[in-house]
């Protein structure tokens, strides 16, 4: 990765539905969420998560997010794969841009990010990306 970006996001929609509730407070849920991004990354992301809750309020999740907008002066969309853990105090998320799913001027984008979310946002974060390959003219 050759460029570091800074951004922050806020949650505009969070719809969580349990699909398996187990004894002792364990459960599995599906989440549909929408985030808005500002700064080096500007746009809107739509994500679907699968989440697993332990009795103590900790858990794990996976998700796929399609973000439409722009990074710097290049516009298009890309997909970020999320994996992470959460507890009552913070969410720890690893991002990886899914290869081959960038569109328009973001075609060929690669990237990663690690986010620690505390509080209620907006959430600042740093990410690394490369837009040098396959840029459409």
Secondary structure, DSSP 4 states (H G I P E B T S, - for coil): --EEEEEEEEEEEEEEEEEEE-GGG-EEEEEEEEEEEEESEEEEEEEEEEEEE-TTS-EEEEEEEEEEEEETTEEEEEEEEEEEEE-SS-EEEEEEEPTT---GGGTT-EEEEEEEE-TTS-EEEEEEEE--TT---
